[in-house]
Amino acid sequence: MTDADDLAYDVFAKACPSRGTLEHVTGRWGSLTLGALHEGTFRFNELRRRVDGVSEKMLSQTLHALERDGLVHREAQPTNPPRVDYRLTPLGQEVAERLLGLIHLVEGRMDQVLAARENYDAERAVTA
């Protein structure tokens, strides 16, 4: 393992370009979009239905950012009407697999999270 000083990129440094990519990946719509695309290739509206709650505008912006970062491949087919498919690149696949590990961990521990929230709220209600 290398020290943080030896890394070519340091996400903790303000000017590091990895920060932007990390934001794209870990933002609400980015992580859900990557997770959904891990299931396979989707057309835009199929993906929008799968990522429940995302607006057309936000999904479009998210897909553009993930495509620019090399995580998503957009394939437009010259048909009438045009058909556009989205899928993960190999890098996107690797990132999505790691994200899904976190997603599954959170989902599997939601009972604990909900109990902690309840305790937190109850303690704040007593002191309020």
C-alpha positions as CSV (number, residue, x, y, z in Angstrom):
1,M,0.0,0.0,0.0
2,T,1.1,3.5,-0.7
3,D,0.9,6.5,1.6
4,A,-1.6,9.2,0.7
5,D,1.3,11.5,-0.2
6,D,2.3,9.0,-3.0
7,L,-1.1,9.1,-4.7
8,A,-1.3,10.7,-8.1
9,Y,-4.8,12.1,-7.1
10,D,-6.0,13.1,-3.7
11,V,-9.7,13.5,-3.3
12,F,-9.1,15.5,-0.1
13,A,-7.2,18.2,-2.1
14,K,-9.6,21.0,-3.1
15,A,-8.3,21.1,-6.8
16,C,-8.2,17.4,-7.3
17,P,-10.4,16.3,-10.3
18,S,-11.4,13.1,-8.5
19,R,-13.7,15.2,-6.3
20,G,-16.0,15.9,-9.2
21,T,-16.2,12.2,-10.2
22,L,-16.8,11.2,-6.6
23,E,-19.7,13.7,-6.5
24,H,-21.1,12.3,-9.7
25,V,-20.9,8.7,-8.4
26,T,-22.1,9.3,-4.8
27,G,-24.8,11.8,-5.4
28,R,-28.3,10.6,-5.0
29,W,-29.1,10.3,-8.7
30,G,-25.6,9.1,-9.8
31,S,-25.5,6.2,-7.3
32,L,-29.1,5.1,-8.2
33,T,-28.4,5.4,-11.9
34,L,-25.2,3.4,-11.7
35,G,-27.0,0.8,-9.5
36,A,-29.8,0.5,-12.0
37,L,-27.5,0.2,-15.0
38,H,-25.7,-2.6,-13.2
39,E,-28.8,-4.6,-14.0
40,G,-28.3,-4.1,-17.8
41,T,-28.8,-1.8,-20.7
42,F,-31.7,0.6,-20.5
43,R,-33.4,3.1,-22.8
44,F,-33.8,6.6,-21.2
45,N,-37.5,6.2,-20.2
46,E,-36.9,2.7,-18.9
47,L,-34.1,4.0,-16.7
48,R,-36.3,6.9,-15.6
49,R,-39.0,4.4,-14.4
50,R,-36.4,2.2,-12.7
51,V,-34.9,5.2,-10.8
52,D,-38.2,6.2,-9.3
53,G,-38.5,9.9,-8.5
54,V,-35.8,11.3,-10.8
55,S,-36.9,14.0,-13.2
56,E,-36.1,13.9,-16.9
57,K,-33.8,16.9,-16.5
58,M,-31.9,15.4,-13.6
59,L,-31.5,12.0,-15.2
60,S,-30.2,13.6,-18.4
61,Q,-27.7,15.7,-16.5
62,T,-26.6,12.6,-14.5
63,L,-26.2,10.5,-17.6
64,H,-24.1,13.2,-19.3
65,A,-21.8,13.6,-16.2
66,L,-21.4,9.8,-15.9
67,E,-20.7,9.5,-19.6
68,R,-18.1,12.3,-19.5
69,D,-16.4,10.5,-16.6
70,G,-16.3,7.3,-18.7
71,L,-18.7,5.3,-16.5
72,V,-21.6,5.1,-18.9
73,H,-21.8,4.4,-22.6
74,R,-24.5,6.1,-24.7
75,E,-25.4,4.4,-27.9
76,A,-27.7,6.2,-30.4
77,Q,-29.0,4.0,-33.1
78,P,-30.0,5.6,-36.4
79,T,-33.6,4.4,-36.4
80,N,-36.8,6.3,-36.8
81,P,-37.7,7.3,-34.1
82,P,-34.1,7.4,-32.8
83,R,-33.2,4.8,-30.1
84,V,-30.7,5.6,-27.4
85,D,-29.4,2.9,-25.1
86,Y,-27.3,3.4,-21.9
87,R,-25.0,0.8,-20.4
88,L,-22.1,0.7,-18.0
89,T,-18.5,0.8,-19.3
90,P,-16.1,-1.7,-17.7
91,L,-15.0,1.1,-15.3
92,G,-18.7,1.9,-14.6
93,Q,-19.3,-1.8,-13.9
94,E,-16.5,-1.8,-11.3
95,V,-17.7,1.4,-9.6
96,A,-21.3,0.1,-9.6
97,E,-20.3,-3.2,-8.0
98,R,-18.6,-1.3,-5.1
99,L,-21.6,1.0,-4.8
100,L,-24.0,-1.9,-4.7
101,G,-22.0,-3.3,-1.8
102,L,-22.7,-0.1,0.1
103,I,-26.3,0.0,-1.0
104,H,-26.9,-3.6,0.2
105,L,-25.2,-2.9,3.5
106,V,-27.4,0.1,4.1
107,E,-30.6,-1.8,3.1
108,G,-29.6,-4.7,5.4
109,R,-29.1,-2.4,8.4
110,M,-32.2,-0.2,7.9
111,D,-33.9,-1.6,11.1
112,Q,-30.9,-0.3,13.1
113,V,-30.9,3.0,11.3
114,L,-34.6,3.5,11.9
115,A,-34.2,2.6,15.6
116,A,-31.4,5.1,15.9
117,R,-33.5,7.8,14.3
118,E,-36.4,7.0,16.7
119,N,-34.0,7.2,19.7
120,Y,-32.5,10.4,18.5
121,D,-35.8,12.1,17.9
122,A,-37.2,10.8,21.3
123,E,-34.1,12.3,23.1
124,R,-34.5,15.6,21.3
125,A,-38.2,15.8,22.1
126,V,-37.5,15.4,25.8
127,T,-35.0,18.2,25.8
128,A,-37.0,20.5,23.6
